[in-house]
């Protein structure tokens, strides 16, 4: 795809981070295994 077409359709590729965060949270609730969802001491982890 050339630059002009990419520039014209780039607005369709953009998504707000709040919307993306909501989508990722819902996928995590649906598809993450229980061993990941119900871990102990997750509030004490540092990232």
CORZI-V509943 format. One record per helix or strand of 2 or more residues. SS is the DSSP state (alpha for helix, beta for strand). FROM is the first residue (numbers start at 1). TO is the last residue. Records with the same first field share a line. If there is no record, write none. Layout:
# CORZI-V509943
SS=FROM-TO ; FROM-TO
This chain:
# CORZI-V509943
alpha=3-13 ; 17-31 ; 34-37 ; 42-44
